[in-house]
Amino acid sequence: MTASTSPHGLLGAGVAMTFVGSLTAVSATIADYPVFGGQAVRYTVAAAILLAVVRFTDRHRRIRLTLREWGLLAALAATGLAAFNVFIVAATADTSPATIGTVIATVPVVLALAGPLLERRRPAPALVAAACVVAAGAALANGLGSGSLRGLLLALGALGGEVCFSLLAVPLLPRLGPLRVSAYSAALAAPMLLAIGLVADGTHVLRVPTGGELAAFAYLTVIVTTIAFLLWYDAIGRLGADRAGLFAGMIPISAVVTTVLLGLAAPTPADLGGAALVAVGVVIGLRASRSRRPEALPVVTVAEVKAGAAA
């Protein structure tokens, strides 16, 4: 897979992470709903939408998944989807959205290091530096927050899920594409969450949601899951995990904006300064990625091959 600085990829990554950034604030409104059951319904509906799109847009392309692909999809569903969202919802009950956003703000740094290593190439120093600037800006915008040790650990779990959400998709995207990866992973996450919910909550795994909870689940299903997944996986395929990861700095910035729009708080100088740092980091990273040109391979003629063989 050859990554490039695609305008479509840049726009998709930015929009996707902006949507994901609103997850924390919206999840706080469903903290009283059974976590596992609610997320299971969310992914069931999202998977149905995505699979319907696959059927009507790519019906003539049949792909038989290999055992390795099934394993990667299952791991992606368990960590990047199920565990990530459970950690987010659970963390909002023990710590502030600022703390969660600050922890997740380190995603660009992790992807800038791990993404190239998975592709068997060295991380670009300039890209790593840019990722650190993005993470610093995101942390500044959120502040250190407050909360318990349990909440911090849950936020770290969400960070791990966010990293797996991107890295485990890298080997799947070239053959399956963003649409199938999104659809299959959501379909696998739903029964996982329902099974855990039945063990943890028994018959109370599901209940009729209130009007506010229903609206929150609808938003999480359509915007944060269906649309954001497609945009993000498409961006990874176009940009690579390390370049796309820079836009993960939009997550806490979007969380701040969502909080303001909901009338919960007003932006502070730290919020504005953090947003500026994120923008600077993204620009530095994208300029660094454009300056990197793949080295041209030497052209070997047939005559040279024969001469070498004779020698």
HUPEHU-V948548 format. One record per backbone hydrogen bond with DSSP energy under -0.5 kcal/mol. NH is the residue of the N-H (numbers start at 1). CO is the residue of the C=O. If there is no record, write none. Layout:
nh = {NH	NH}
co = {CO	CO}
This chain:
nh = {3	4	6	10	11	12	13	14	15	16	17	18	19	20	21	22	22	23	24	26	27	28	29	29	30	31	33	38	39	40	41	42	43	44	45	46	47	48	49	50	51	52	53	54	55	56	57	58	61	62	63	65	70	71	72	73	74	75	76	77	78	79	80	81	82	83	84	85	86	87	88	89	90	91	92	93	94	95	96	100	101	102	103	104	105	106	107	108	110	111	112	113	114	115	117	118	119	120	121	128	129	130	131	132	133	134	135	136	137	138	139	140	141	142	143	148	152	153	154	155	156	157	158	159	160	161	162	163	164	165	166	166	167	168	169	170	170	171	172	173	174	175	176	177	177	180	181	182	183	184	185	186	187	188	189	190	191	192	193	194	195	196	197	198	199	200	201	202	202	204	205	206	214	215	216	217	218	219	220	221	222	223	224	225	226	227	228	229	230	231	232	233	234	235	236	237	238	239	240	240	244	245	246	246	247	248	249	250	251	253	254	255	256	257	258	259	260	261	262	263	264	265	272	273	274	275	276	277	278	279	280	281	282	283	284	285	286	287	288	289	290	291	292	293	300	301	305	306	307	308	309	310	311}
co = {1	238	4	6	7	8	9	10	11	12	13	14	15	16	17	18	19	20	21	22	23	24	25	26	27	28	30	34	35	36	37	38	39	40	41	42	43	44	45	46	47	48	49	50	51	52	53	54	58	60	61	63	66	67	68	69	70	71	72	73	74	75	76	76	77	78	79	81	82	83	84	85	86	87	88	90	91	91	146	96	97	98	99	100	101	103	104	105	106	107	108	109	110	111	113	114	115	117	116	124	125	126	127	128	129	130	131	132	133	134	135	136	137	138	139	94	148	149	150	151	152	153	154	155	156	157	158	159	160	161	162	163	163	164	166	166	167	167	169	169	170	172	172	172	173	176	177	178	179	180	181	182	183	184	185	186	187	188	189	190	191	192	193	194	195	196	197	197	198	201	202	203	210	211	212	213	214	215	216	217	218	219	219	220	221	222	223	225	226	227	228	229	230	231	232	233	234	235	235	236	240	241	242	243	244	245	246	247	248	249	250	251	252	253	254	255	256	257	258	260	259	259	268	269	270	271	272	273	274	275	276	277	278	279	280	281	282	283	284	285	286	287	288	291	298	299	301	302	303	304	305	306	307}
